Amino acid sequence: MPTVGGYELIGRVGTGATGVVWKARDPALGRVVALKEVPAEAAASLRSEATRLAALDDPHIVSVYGFFEEAGSAYLVEEWVEGATLAAVLVENGPLSTRQALGVCRGALLGLAHAHDRGVVHGDVSASNVLVDIAGMSRLIDFGVGGSTPAYRSPEASTGAVLAPASDVYAAATLVAELLGTVDPRLGPVLERARLPEPADRYPDAAAFLVALEEAARATYGSTWWTEAGMAALVAPAVAGLVT
């Protein structure tokens, strides 16, 4: 079995614009991990992500275990999560129900609120950067390594301005609106405020946005709306054949 940095490579999980993700095994600790590999020229960006993630500890954010460089590549060692990105789940299953959409975004917003509380901006909230595990819980990944995704980009991000929590709020609201398709009138005002052109006019951070979104969802669908999301059954087909 090939190794890198002392980790045994089990298989390739995927290839993206910024690099390759491997499923690997840490023989010293006997656990499976994810290795994110990028070329040497992107090492500084990956190290920056590692530093940001190391300051966070929340079940809705994938944990980071380490960083190293070897043979012209840089690697981020992360918690292995048996699951698939929200983007992959959508490709496999098609549109989500309203409760599923709100439920998966609730988990991502809980993680985002934790990051904002510690002064960390994600910078690229999108369907490709929300990981849903086989239990149906959502987690944030890829804290701004490749820059913001155009479809979710806030007006200030398009100008190259320094991003703030309100920039993440814009992207998260865009994701919610995308998943919902047709927005219930009682949810509409919340999403509209979250996507206002001026950052100062939006919810200041993910925690404030989540409070408003939950209040609207509760008024619309009842107090148990998020427990009825039922995402787990949708993840398994997207996970099948993931590692090559």
N, C-alpha and C positions, 0 to 999 in steps of 0.2 A: 504494500500500500504506500503510495507516495506521501511524503511529509513536507511540511514547511513550518519553520519556527517551532519545531517539536510537535506540531499538530498533525494527525493522520487525516488525509483528505478522503472523505467518504464519497463525495460526488459534487457536481456543479448544480447549484440551485437555480441560478439565473444570471443573465448578462444584461447590464443596463448601460446608460449613457456614461456613467461615471466609473464602471468597473464590473467585477465579477463577484458573486456571492457563492461561497462553498459551504457545504455541510461537512464538519470535521469533528474529530474526537481528540480530546485532551487526555492522553494516556496517563499523565501524572495524577489527574484528579478523577479519571474514569467518567467524564461527562461529555456529552455532545455539545458542540458550540457552532456558531455561525462565524465564518471568516469573510469579511468584506475586503477584497483586493482591489487596489487602484495602482496605476503606474506611478513611478517615483515623482513625476512632476506634480502630482496631486497629493503628495504625502502631507504637505502642510495643512491642506484643507481637511484631510482625514484626521490628522492629529488634533485639529481644532474641534472636530466633532467629538472625538474621544474625550477631550477635556470637558466639553459641555455636558456630555452624557454622564461622565463620572460624578458630576455634582448632583445628579438626579436619582431619586429612589422612589419609584411609583410603579404599581402593577400594570399601569396602562402605558408604560414606556419600556421598550426593550433595554435590558441592562447591558452595560459594557464591562468587559473583563480585562481588556488590555489593548496595547498597540505595539506593533513592531515593524521593522523594515528588513527585507531580505531579498537578495538577488534582483534588484531593480524594481521591486514592488513594495508597497506599504500595505499593512493589514490591520484591520480593526477586529478585535475578538469580541463577539457579542453572545448574549444568551440565545440559545437555539429555541425557537418557538415552532411547534408543529402547527402550521397554518398556512394561509395564503394572503396576499395583498387584497385589499378591497377591490382594486381594479380587476384582479384575476377572478374574484368571486362574481363580479358583475358580468365578465365575459362568459363565464361558465353557466350562470343562472339567469341572466337578464335582470331587469329592474327589480328592486326590492319593494316590499310592502312599506307603507308609511311607518309602521312601528319598527320594522327592521332598520329602515334608514335612520330614524331618530335614535334607536338603540345603539347602533354602531357608532354614530357620531357622538353620542353621549360619552361613550368610553374614551374616544379620542380626545374629547374636550376635557375630561377629567385629567388625562395625562398632560394636556396642554396647559391646564390651569396650574398644575404642579410645577411645570417648567417656568411659567410666567412668574409664579410666586418666588422663584429662585433667580429671577432676572435673566432667564434663558428664552430667547426667541427661536422658534423652530425654523421659520424662513421658507418652508416648502410644504405646507399642509396640502395634501392631495390624495386622491383615491389610491395612488401608487405607494403612498407613504403611510397608509394605515394598514396594519397587519391584523388579521382576524384569526384567532387560534381555533382549534377544533372544538373548544367548549363554547365558542361564539363570542369570546371577549376580544375587544379591539385594543390595539397598542400602536403607539407612534414609533416610526423608524425614520432613519435618514434625516437628521437635523441639518438641513440646508447645505449639504455637501455640493450639490450640483446647481445651486441657484433655484429661484422659484419657478414653478411650472407655469407657462404662459396662461393657461385657461383659468388658473386660480390667482393670478398675480394682482396685487392691489395697485392702485394708481401710483402710489409713492414708490413701490418696488420697480415700476416701469421706468422711473426717472433715475434710478440708482441711488435713491436716498437710503439712509440708515433705517433698517426695519425695526419696528417696535411691536409690542404685543398686539396693538390694534391692527397691524398688518396681518398677523396670524388670524385674527378674528375675521377679517375680510375673506381670507382664503377658506377658513372653516365654514363660514356662512355660504360661500359659493359651492362648497362640497355638499352641504345640507340641501341647498336648492337644487343642485344637480340630481341628487338621489331621490328627492321628493317628486321632481317633475312638476306636477300640478300642486301648488302650495295652497293649503287651507287658509282662508282669510284670517283666521285667528293666529296663524303662524307668520303670515306675511309681514306685518309691521316689525316683528323681531328681526327677520332676515333683512328687511329693507334698511333698518338702522345699522345693522352689522356691516352693510356693504355701502355705506355712504362714502362719497369721494374723499372727504376730509377725515383723516384719522381721529382728530379730536372730537368729531361728531359721532363716532361709533362707540360701542361698548369698549371700555378701556382695556379689557383683557378677557381671557377665556372664561375665567370664573364668573364675571358679570354676564357674559353672553350666555353661559350655561344656565345661570339662574333664570334669565328671561325666557330662554328656550324651554326649560323644564316647566315653568309656570304656564306657558302657552300650551305645551303638550298635555299637561295635566288637565287644563280647562277643556281641551278638545277631546282627549281620549280617555280621561280618567286617571286615578292615582297609580294604577298598576301598568301604565302604558309601556314602560321600558322593560318590565319583566316578561312581556309578551313578544319580545323582538324575535326570538327563535332563529338565530343566525347559524347555530351549530350545524344543522343539516345541510346548509348551503356550502359549507367550507370543504367538506370531505371530497366532493368531486374536483374542486380546484386544487386540492393537495395531491391527488392521485397523479403519479408520474412526474412529480415536481423535481426530484433529484435524479440527475443523469450521470 
